Amino acid sequence: MNKQSERVRIKDIAQLAGVSVGTVDRVLHDRSGVSKASRKKVEEILKQLDYQPNMYASALASNRKYTFACLLPSHSAGDYWEDVENGMQQAMKAFSDFQISLITEYYDQYEFGAFVAASNILTEVQPDGYIIVPTIEPETEEVIRRLKAQEIPYVFIDFNIPRLEPLTFYGQNARQSGYFAARIMQMLMRDSSDLVIFRQINEGRLGSSQQLKREEGFQTFMQEHNPHIKIMELNLYAKQPKEDEGILDRFFQEHPDIHYGITFNSKAYIIGEYMLKHERHDFHLMGYDLLGRNVACLREGLIDFIIAQQPTLQGYSCVESLCNHLILKKKVKECNYMPINLLSIDNIDFYLDAHRNND
């Protein structure tokens, strides 16, 4: 803040502009109830003085409380979304001076209508801002239409739908991530011509739109650079994990010569642990996210590469962006792509150590 704005009081600005103190306060906080003429007078004085209000002090002085709502996929301990929540909780502590609270509602990402139902519960809270993990576009659009009508700012995490105009987005470029994964797979496969994509579905529905976009990027690269490669697809059923082994048994009995595979969700460990149980060390696998079981498979040589996307930082940044926008009145960058980090057994420890030091 410049020294001039520290000396100038709102009372002084009001006198110079010939308006009331209340009018200056409304202009500074971009509130309604000010005529165009009065707003222009105040803005001209502010510009002349190069006035920069101390929004941090103003926020503390206002003693106002803020409630943030979060729509998050249901998950178990150790899952990807646990790291996202940890990041949010870190941010809640960091910005606790602003009297913010966070209410989270969970939805089943494999069940039609669960996203909208969870959002209906949060509507009763009347939050000041939303953090949303989007689901399929029609359901997401239904919720966003209501938030826009209520003028509630919302942040997207994990997957972006730009046409729905979120305040900001934190996550990877899903399509580019898949495209990159295909480039690495090409080098891993060398002269081989067959690979399999493992999916997690329920009643024909993928767990997230992000996985679909990753697969689209992957398929695009292969069509452009390796059209001779035969890509097979194997669906595992998210809500019937006991059937995984039988499905995998049948697939590998029918396709004994396939030695390369990729999954675009967080559960590469399902395939890795299957390979360990069957003592197969001739299968090469890529997956996403640093779940503990994925990392264990990486260390055992059952997963060759993991693409990581910094979920803790994403969670933290979402809360921070709402604080910056709502409380500190700072401009928020609209799109924030996370780096596409490729991890192997050779660099995993350096990556994990760096993240422990940043927590």
C-alpha positions as CSV (number, residue, x, y, z in Angstrom):
1,M,0.0,0.0,0.0
2,N,1.4,3.5,-0.8
3,K,2.0,5.9,2.0
4,Q,-0.5,8.4,0.8
5,S,-3.4,6.0,1.2
6,E,-2.3,5.3,4.8
7,R,-2.7,9.0,5.6
8,V,-5.9,9.7,3.7
9,R,-9.1,8.9,5.6
10,I,-12.5,8.1,4.1
11,K,-13.7,11.4,5.7
12,D,-11.1,13.3,3.8
13,I,-12.1,11.7,0.5
14,A,-15.8,12.5,1.2
15,Q,-15.0,16.2,1.8
16,L,-12.9,16.5,-1.4
17,A,-15.6,14.8,-3.4
18,G,-18.5,16.7,-1.8
19,V,-20.3,13.6,-0.8
20,S,-21.1,11.7,2.4
21,V,-18.8,9.2,4.1
22,G,-21.4,6.5,3.4
23,T,-21.2,7.2,-0.3
24,V,-17.4,6.8,-0.3
25,D,-17.7,3.6,1.6
26,R,-20.2,2.2,-0.9
27,V,-17.9,3.1,-3.9
28,L,-14.9,1.6,-2.2
29,H,-16.8,-1.7,-1.7
30,D,-18.5,-1.5,-5.1
31,R,-22.0,-1.5,-3.6
32,S,-25.2,-0.2,-5.1
33,G,-27.1,2.9,-4.0
34,V,-24.7,5.5,-5.5
35,S,-25.6,7.8,-8.3
36,K,-23.5,7.9,-11.4
37,A,-22.5,11.5,-10.7
38,S,-21.4,10.8,-7.1
39,R,-19.6,7.7,-8.1
40,K,-17.7,9.6,-10.7
41,K,-16.7,12.3,-8.3
42,V,-15.4,9.8,-5.7
43,E,-13.5,7.8,-8.3
44,E,-11.8,10.9,-9.6
45,I,-10.6,11.8,-6.1
46,L,-9.4,8.2,-5.5
47,K,-7.5,8.3,-8.8
48,Q,-5.9,11.7,-8.0
49,L,-4.8,10.5,-4.6
50,D,-3.8,7.0,-5.9
51,Y,-5.8,5.7,-3.0
52,Q,-5.4,1.9,-2.2
53,P,-7.8,0.8,0.6
54,N,-6.5,-1.6,3.2
55,M,-9.0,-4.3,2.5
56,Y,-7.4,-6.7,5.0
57,A,-8.0,-4.3,7.9
58,S,-11.5,-3.5,6.6
59,A,-12.4,-7.1,6.5
60,L,-11.3,-7.6,10.1
61,A,-13.0,-4.5,11.2
62,S,-16.3,-5.5,9.6
63,N,-16.5,-8.6,11.8
64,R,-18.6,-10.2,9.1
65,K,-18.7,-14.0,8.8
66,Y,-18.5,-15.9,5.5
67,T,-19.8,-19.4,4.7
68,F,-18.3,-21.4,1.8
69,A,-20.0,-24.5,0.4
70,C,-18.3,-27.3,-1.3
71,L,-19.7,-30.1,-3.6
72,L,-17.3,-33.0,-3.6
73,P,-17.4,-36.6,-4.8
74,S,-17.9,-39.2,-2.1
75,H,-14.7,-41.0,-1.2
76,S,-12.9,-43.2,1.2
77,A,-9.8,-42.6,3.4
78,G,-6.7,-42.5,1.3
79,D,-8.5,-41.5,-1.9
80,Y,-7.5,-38.6,-4.1
81,W,-10.2,-36.3,-2.8
82,E,-8.9,-36.6,0.8
83,D,-5.8,-34.6,-0.4
84,V,-8.1,-32.0,-1.9
85,E,-9.9,-31.7,1.4
86,N,-6.7,-31.4,3.3
87,G,-5.7,-28.5,1.2
88,M,-9.0,-26.8,1.9
89,Q,-8.6,-27.3,5.6
90,Q,-5.1,-25.8,5.4
91,A,-6.5,-22.7,3.7
92,M,-9.3,-22.5,6.3
93,K,-6.6,-22.2,9.0
94,A,-4.5,-19.7,7.0
95,F,-7.5,-17.4,6.5
96,S,-9.2,-18.0,9.9
97,D,-8.9,-14.3,10.8
98,F,-11.8,-13.6,8.3
99,Q,-14.2,-15.8,10.2
100,I,-14.8,-18.2,7.3
101,S,-16.5,-21.6,7.6
102,L,-16.7,-24.4,5.1
103,I,-19.7,-26.8,4.7
104,T,-19.1,-29.8,2.4
105,E,-21.8,-32.0,0.9
106,Y,-20.8,-35.2,-0.9
107,Y,-22.3,-36.8,-4.0
108,D,-22.0,-40.2,-5.7
109,Q,-20.2,-39.4,-9.0
110,Y,-21.5,-42.6,-10.5
111,E,-25.2,-41.9,-9.7
112,F,-27.4,-39.7,-11.9
113,G,-29.1,-36.9,-10.0
114,A,-26.8,-37.2,-6.9
115,F,-24.9,-34.0,-7.8
116,V,-28.1,-31.9,-8.0
117,A,-29.5,-33.5,-4.8
118,A,-26.4,-32.6,-2.9
119,S,-26.5,-29.0,-4.1
120,N,-30.1,-28.7,-3.0
121,I,-29.0,-29.5,0.6
122,L,-26.4,-26.7,0.4
123,T,-28.9,-24.2,-0.9
124,E,-30.4,-24.1,2.5
125,V,-27.1,-22.9,3.9
126,Q,-27.2,-19.7,1.7
127,P,-23.4,-19.7,1.2
128,D,-21.4,-16.7,0.1
129,G,-19.3,-18.8,-2.3
130,Y,-19.1,-22.3,-3.8
131,I,-16.4,-24.8,-4.6
132,I,-17.6,-27.3,-7.1
133,V,-16.2,-30.5,-8.6
134,P,-18.3,-30.5,-11.8
135,T,-20.1,-33.6,-12.9
136,I,-21.7,-34.2,-16.3
137,E,-22.5,-30.9,-18.0
138,P,-26.3,-30.9,-17.9
139,E,-26.4,-31.6,-14.2
140,T,-23.6,-29.0,-13.5
141,E,-25.4,-26.5,-15.7
142,E,-28.6,-26.9,-13.6
143,V,-26.8,-26.0,-10.4
144,I,-24.8,-23.2,-11.9
145,R,-28.0,-21.6,-13.3
146,R,-29.3,-21.3,-9.8
147,L,-26.0,-19.9,-8.4
148,K,-26.0,-17.2,-11.1
149,A,-29.5,-16.2,-10.3
150,Q,-28.5,-15.7,-6.7
151,E,-25.2,-14.0,-7.7
152,I,-23.1,-16.5,-5.7
153,P,-19.5,-16.8,-7.0
154,Y,-18.3,-20.4,-7.7
155,V,-15.0,-22.0,-8.3
156,F,-14.4,-25.1,-10.3
157,I,-11.8,-27.7,-9.3
158,D,-10.5,-30.8,-11.1
159,F,-12.5,-30.2,-14.3
160,N,-13.4,-27.0,-16.1
161,I,-16.4,-26.1,-18.2
162,P,-15.4,-22.6,-19.4
163,R,-18.8,-21.7,-20.9
164,L,-20.3,-21.9,-17.4
165,E,-18.0,-19.0,-16.4
166,P,-16.6,-20.0,-13.0
167,L,-14.9,-17.3,-11.0
168,T,-11.7,-19.4,-11.4
169,F,-10.6,-23.0,-12.1
170,Y,-7.8,-25.1,-10.6
171,G,-6.8,-28.4,-12.2
172,Q,-5.0,-29.9,-15.1
173,N,-5.8,-29.4,-18.7
174,A,-7.4,-32.9,-18.9
175,R,-7.3,-33.3,-22.7
176,Q,-3.6,-32.2,-22.8
177,S,-2.8,-34.5,-19.9
178,G,-4.1,-37.4,-21.9
179,Y,-2.3,-36.3,-25.0
180,F,0.9,-36.1,-23.0
181,A,0.3,-39.6,-21.5
182,A,0.0,-41.0,-25.0
183,R,3.4,-39.6,-25.9
184,I,5.0,-41.3,-23.0
185,M,3.1,-44.5,-23.7
186,Q,4.4,-44.4,-27.3
187,M,8.0,-44.4,-26.0
188,L,7.2,-47.1,-23.4
189,M,5.7,-49.4,-26.0
190,R,8.4,-49.2,-28.6
191,D,7.5,-51.7,-31.3
192,S,4.4,-53.2,-29.6
193,S,1.1,-52.6,-31.2
194,D,-1.6,-53.5,-28.6
195,L,-2.7,-51.8,-25.4
196,V,-5.7,-51.6,-23.1
197,I,-7.5,-48.7,-21.5
198,F,-8.9,-49.7,-18.0
199,R,-12.0,-47.8,-17.0
200,Q,-14.1,-47.5,-13.8
201,I,-17.8,-47.2,-14.7
202,N,-21.2,-47.8,-13.1
203,E,-24.3,-48.4,-15.4
204,G,-22.3,-47.0,-18.3
205,R,-21.3,-43.8,-16.5
206,L,-17.7,-42.8,-16.0
207,G,-16.8,-41.3,-12.6
208,S,-15.9,-37.9,-14.0
209,S,-15.8,-35.8,-17.2
210,Q,-12.1,-35.3,-16.6
211,Q,-11.4,-39.0,-17.3
212,L,-13.3,-38.7,-20.5
213,K,-11.3,-35.7,-21.7
214,R,-8.0,-37.4,-20.8
215,E,-9.0,-40.4,-22.8
216,E,-10.0,-38.2,-25.7
217,G,-6.6,-36.5,-25.7
218,F,-4.9,-39.9,-25.5
219,Q,-6.9,-41.3,-28.4
220,T,-6.2,-38.1,-30.5
221,F,-2.4,-38.5,-30.1
222,M,-2.5,-42.2,-31.0
223,Q,-4.6,-41.5,-34.1
224,E,-2.3,-38.8,-35.2
225,H,1.0,-40.5,-34.5
226,N,0.3,-44.3,-34.1
227,P,-2.8,-45.2,-36.0
228,H,-1.5,-48.8,-36.3
229,I,-1.8,-49.4,-32.5
230,K,-4.8,-51.4,-31.5
231,I,-6.5,-49.9,-28.4
232,M,-8.8,-52.2,-26.4
233,E,-11.1,-51.1,-23.6
234,L,-11.9,-53.0,-20.4
235,N,-14.6,-51.7,-18.0
236,L,-14.3,-52.5,-14.3
237,Y,-17.4,-51.8,-12.2
238,A,-16.9,-49.1,-9.6
239,K,-19.6,-50.5,-7.2
240,Q,-18.7,-54.1,-7.7
241,P,-15.0,-54.4,-6.8
242,K,-15.3,-58.1,-6.0
243,E,-15.8,-58.7,-9.6
244,D,-12.5,-57.1,-10.7
245,E,-10.4,-60.2,-10.5
246,G,-12.7,-62.3,-12.5
247,I,-13.0,-59.6,-15.2
248,L,-9.2,-59.2,-15.4
249,D,-8.8,-63.0,-15.5
250,R,-11.0,-63.4,-18.5
251,F,-9.5,-60.5,-20.3
252,F,-5.9,-61.7,-20.0
253,Q,-6.9,-65.2,-20.8
254,E,-8.4,-63.9,-24.1
255,H,-5.5,-61.5,-24.7
256,P,-2.3,-63.1,-23.3
257,D,-0.1,-60.9,-25.6
258,I,-1.1,-57.5,-24.2
259,H,1.6,-56.0,-22.1
260,Y,0.7,-52.3,-21.9
261,G,-2.2,-50.5,-20.3
262,I,-3.3,-47.2,-18.9
263,T,-6.1,-46.0,-16.6
264,F,-7.3,-42.3,-16.5
265,N,-8.6,-42.5,-13.0
266,S,-6.9,-42.8,-9.6
267,K,-7.2,-46.5,-9.2
268,A,-4.3,-47.9,-11.2
269,Y,-3.5,-49.9,-8.0
270,I,-6.3,-52.3,-8.9
271,I,-4.4,-53.4,-11.9
272,G,-1.0,-53.3,-10.2
273,E,-2.1,-55.4,-7.2
274,Y,-3.7,-57.9,-9.6
275,M,-0.3,-58.2,-11.4
276,L,1.4,-58.7,-8.1
277,K,-1.0,-61.4,-7.0
278,H,-0.5,-63.3,-10.3
279,E,3.3,-62.6,-10.2
280,R,3.2,-60.9,-13.6
281,H,6.1,-58.5,-14.0
282,D,5.8,-58.2,-17.8
283,F,2.9,-55.8,-17.9
284,H,3.6,-52.0,-18.2
285,L,1.1,-49.7,-16.7
286,M,0.4,-45.9,-16.4
287,G,-2.0,-44.2,-14.1
288,Y,-3.0,-41.0,-12.3
289,D,-2.6,-39.6,-8.8
290,L,-0.4,-40.3,-5.7
291,L,-2.7,-42.5,-3.7
292,G,-0.7,-44.6,-1.2
293,R,-1.6,-47.9,-3.0
294,N,-0.5,-46.4,-6.3
295,V,2.8,-45.3,-4.9
296,A,3.3,-48.8,-3.4
297,C,2.7,-50.4,-6.8
298,L,5.2,-47.9,-8.4
299,R,7.9,-48.9,-5.9
300,E,7.2,-52.6,-6.7
301,G,7.6,-52.0,-10.4
302,L,4.0,-52.8,-11.1
303,I,3.2,-49.2,-12.3
304,D,5.8,-47.6,-14.6
305,F,4.5,-44.0,-14.5
306,I,2.1,-41.9,-12.4
307,I,0.8,-38.5,-13.5
308,A,0.3,-36.3,-10.5
309,Q,-1.7,-33.1,-10.3
310,Q,-1.1,-31.5,-6.8
311,P,-4.6,-32.0,-5.2
312,T,-3.6,-30.4,-1.9
313,L,-2.6,-27.2,-3.7
314,Q,-5.8,-27.2,-5.7
315,G,-7.9,-27.4,-2.6
316,Y,-6.0,-24.7,-0.9
317,S,-6.2,-22.4,-3.9
318,C,-9.9,-22.7,-4.2
319,V,-10.5,-21.4,-0.7
320,E,-7.9,-18.7,-1.2
321,S,-9.5,-17.5,-4.4
322,L,-12.9,-17.0,-2.7
323,C,-11.3,-15.1,0.1
324,N,-9.4,-12.9,-2.3
325,H,-12.6,-12.2,-4.4
326,L,-15.2,-11.8,-1.6
327,I,-13.2,-10.4,1.2
328,L,-10.0,-8.7,-0.1
329,K,-11.6,-7.6,-3.4
330,K,-8.7,-8.8,-5.4
331,K,-8.9,-9.8,-9.0
332,V,-8.7,-13.6,-9.4
333,K,-7.1,-15.3,-12.4
334,E,-9.8,-17.1,-14.4
335,C,-7.9,-20.3,-15.3
336,N,-5.1,-22.0,-13.3
337,Y,-3.7,-25.1,-14.9
338,M,-1.8,-27.5,-12.6
339,P,1.5,-28.9,-14.0
340,I,1.5,-32.3,-15.5
341,N,4.0,-34.1,-13.3
342,L,5.3,-37.4,-14.6
343,L,6.6,-39.6,-11.8
344,S,8.5,-42.9,-11.8
345,I,10.4,-44.9,-9.3
346,D,13.4,-42.8,-10.0
347,N,11.9,-39.4,-8.9
348,I,9.0,-40.2,-6.7
349,D,10.8,-39.7,-3.4
350,F,12.0,-36.2,-4.4
351,Y,8.5,-35.2,-5.3
352,L,7.0,-36.6,-2.1
353,D,9.8,-34.9,0.0
354,A,9.1,-31.6,-1.6
355,H,5.4,-31.8,-0.9
356,R,6.0,-32.8,2.8
357,N,8.2,-29.7,3.2
358,N,5.5,-27.5,1.7
359,D,2.7,-28.7,3.9
